[in-house]
């Protein structure tokens, strides 16, 4: 049966739909973040769509059309050529400048009569757009990347210290030799700190790719978890095939855990435990279930007093398969972490639970519980694999245990003399 001309075509048959979406957004004068929010996707994912690097399903196309106040069939139409689309984008940008009137009805004629000039204009627009995307990407990274934020703050701190010391020396011609030596020592120390931090910042910025890169597969999965774990095949947060595969594995793990400990049983046990419902070992004893299973289920279901709980699950190599942060407990980039986390302490002593009161470098305190178990997926003839889980929750003022100071990652941890440090901090001498 023949399809209606107005029917949505498959994502593979829409080579220019991203260009039309970008053209429409620019003509409305709206930012990517605004349109992405209305379409319920990330700005990074919209950026990829607008540059024809991601397909657009029917459901997402409908949401984008609503956000852009246009009919979805018009967005899905393939009637315009690439050059004409680029010229329309250039016209939309020019309309933001006062005193410039663009003859929109003559764009097709201009492209046909002067294809060379049209190509030059389209190329210049694309280059300007690439530079704008680069700026947006850097801005995005600065607002959500703890490395950049911390490093820039450290640069500002070192510059302020240098300026203060230099001002004192410049404005005080008569100063005692002892104090002059102290100020000179401060200048030397702060200048070395600034140099080291600036070098780290330059090296990190050089690692950025030319194009806007949304997230790694692990970061995509974490964004998917934060979005409520929608169906992986339809989730806008999962842009890569690797992220989709990882998300499906997370769902499979959760299904196995849910079958072993149903939601209703866990919620009832927490409620019946009363004041002791904030002790994972007490809940595990009531249910007669392994502690590792209870930790994972509490971190994923988060019933009652566990509403602000966070959970980290990793394998024997320390690679995380699930990360959900507790409020205020800053997680580093995937693949990194603090060696003092109870998660890694538990890996070194399987089956032995670890409970610690943690204190972050910002002064926040968290109660944590961790345990690791041995798995034999290949039977007794194969190697034993490890899996550890750490449950985290903001600690109450009544917790009087001595806290263990931890950090996000060695590179941006300000704690001096840490026995677990494996690389120098960019925040100063250690």
Secondary structure as UniProt FT lines:
FT   TURN            5..6
FT   HELIX           11..13
FT   TURN            15..16
FT   HELIX           17..28
FT   HELIX           32..39
FT   HELIX           43..50
FT   TURN            51..52
FT   HELIX           58..67
FT   TURN            68..69
FT   HELIX           72..76
FT   HELIX           82..94
FT   TURN            95..96
FT   TURN            98..99
FT   HELIX           104..106
FT   HELIX           107..113
FT   HELIX           115..144
FT   HELIX           146..171
FT   HELIX           177..206
FT   HELIX           217..226
FT   TURN            227..228
FT   HELIX           232..234
FT   TURN            236..237
FT   HELIX           241..260
FT   HELIX           263..273
FT   HELIX           274..278
FT   HELIX           280..287
FT   HELIX           291..301
FT   HELIX           304..306
FT   TURN            307..308
FT   STRAND          310..315
FT   TURN            316..317
FT   STRAND          320..324
FT   TURN            327..328
FT   TURN            334..335
FT   TURN            339..340
FT   HELIX           342..347
FT   TURN            350..351
FT   STRAND          354..359
FT   TURN            361..362
FT   STRAND          365..375
FT   TURN            377..378
FT   TURN            380..381
FT   STRAND          385..394
FT   TURN            397..398
FT   STRAND          404..405
FT   HELIX           410..412
FT   TURN            416..417
FT   TURN            419..420
FT   TURN            426..427
//
